[in-house]
């Protein structure tokens, strides 16, 4: 399964964070995307790197094995930077980064 077991990082959290961690693991085990989305926007988010990894793998529809598989790089070999597809991908990446920065209040 794509969900990792709770580890030592869970024990270091304060009580509200422990509750959040339990809620995220529960949503992952139920495959409840709506709950994960709601939990992501709360104060504690996904709390730990381990939990963020598990949540993002689920949200992206990837198993842990697929997440470390470098075969996706083969798709980039023939991609020319001046094509419409390349420009669309670059624009999508820039929009995503900008949206995330605005959402989290990150400043340069």
MODELLER restraints for C-alpha pairs under 7 A, 6 or more apart:
rsr = mdl.restraints
at = mdl.atoms
rsr.add(forms.Gaussian(group=physical.xy_distance, feature=features.Distance(at['CA:2:A'], at['CA:54:A']), mean=6.72, stdev=0.5))
rsr.add(forms.Gaussian(group=physical.xy_distance, feature=features.Distance(at['CA:2:A'], at['CA:57:A']), mean=6.99, stdev=0.5))
rsr.add(forms.Gaussian(group=physical.xy_distance, feature=features.Distance(at['CA:2:A'], at['CA:58:A']), mean=6.68, stdev=0.5))
rsr.add(forms.Gaussian(group=physical.xy_distance, feature=features.Distance(at['CA:2:A'], at['CA:63:A']), mean=4.92, stdev=0.5))
rsr.add(forms.Gaussian(group=physical.xy_distance, feature=features.Distance(at['CA:2:A'], at['CA:64:A']), mean=5.84, stdev=0.5))
rsr.add(forms.Gaussian(group=physical.xy_distance, feature=features.Distance(at['CA:3:A'], at['CA:28:A']), mean=6.83, stdev=0.5))
rsr.add(forms.Gaussian(group=physical.xy_distance, feature=features.Distance(at['CA:3:A'], at['CA:54:A']), mean=5.50, stdev=0.5))
rsr.add(forms.Gaussian(group=physical.xy_distance, feature=features.Distance(at['CA:4:A'], at['CA:54:A']), mean=6.23, stdev=0.5))
rsr.add(forms.Gaussian(group=physical.xy_distance, feature=features.Distance(at['CA:9:A'], at['CA:48:A']), mean=6.94, stdev=0.5))
rsr.add(forms.Gaussian(group=physical.xy_distance, feature=features.Distance(at['CA:10:A'], at['CA:18:A']), mean=6.63, stdev=0.5))
rsr.add(forms.Gaussian(group=physical.xy_distance, feature=features.Distance(at['CA:17:A'], at['CA:44:A']), mean=6.33, stdev=0.5))
rsr.add(forms.Gaussian(group=physical.xy_distance, feature=features.Distance(at['CA:17:A'], at['CA:47:A']), mean=6.79, stdev=0.5))
rsr.add(forms.Gaussian(group=physical.xy_distance, feature=features.Distance(at['CA:20:A'], at['CA:44:A']), mean=6.90, stdev=0.5))
rsr.add(forms.Gaussian(group=physical.xy_distance, feature=features.Distance(at['CA:21:A'], at['CA:46:A']), mean=6.85, stdev=0.5))
rsr.add(forms.Gaussian(group=physical.xy_distance, feature=features.Distance(at['CA:21:A'], at['CA:47:A']), mean=6.73, stdev=0.5))
rsr.add(forms.Gaussian(group=physical.xy_distance, feature=features.Distance(at['CA:24:A'], at['CA:36:A']), mean=6.41, stdev=0.5))
rsr.add(forms.Gaussian(group=physical.xy_distance, feature=features.Distance(at['CA:24:A'], at['CA:39:A']), mean=6.89, stdev=0.5))
rsr.add(forms.Gaussian(group=physical.xy_distance, feature=features.Distance(at['CA:24:A'], at['CA:46:A']), mean=6.89, stdev=0.5))
rsr.add(forms.Gaussian(group=physical.xy_distance, feature=features.Distance(at['CA:27:A'], at['CA:35:A']), mean=6.05, stdev=0.5))
rsr.add(forms.Gaussian(group=physical.xy_distance, feature=features.Distance(at['CA:27:A'], at['CA:36:A']), mean=6.09, stdev=0.5))
rsr.add(forms.Gaussian(group=physical.xy_distance, feature=features.Distance(at['CA:28:A'], at['CA:55:A']), mean=6.92, stdev=0.5))
rsr.add(forms.Gaussian(group=physical.xy_distance, feature=features.Distance(at['CA:39:A'], at['CA:45:A']), mean=5.83, stdev=0.5))
rsr.add(forms.Gaussian(group=physical.xy_distance, feature=features.Distance(at['CA:40:A'], at['CA:46:A']), mean=6.03, stdev=0.5))
rsr.add(forms.Gaussian(group=physical.xy_distance, feature=features.Distance(at['CA:46:A'], at['CA:52:A']), mean=5.29, stdev=0.5))
rsr.add(forms.Gaussian(group=physical.xy_distance, feature=features.Distance(at['CA:57:A'], at['CA:63:A']), mean=6.37, stdev=0.5))
rsr.add(forms.Gaussian(group=physical.xy_distance, feature=features.Distance(at['CA:57:A'], at['CA:64:A']), mean=6.99, stdev=0.5))
rsr.add(forms.Gaussian(group=physical.xy_distance, feature=features.Distance(at['CA:80:A'], at['CA:86:A']), mean=6.87, stdev=0.5))
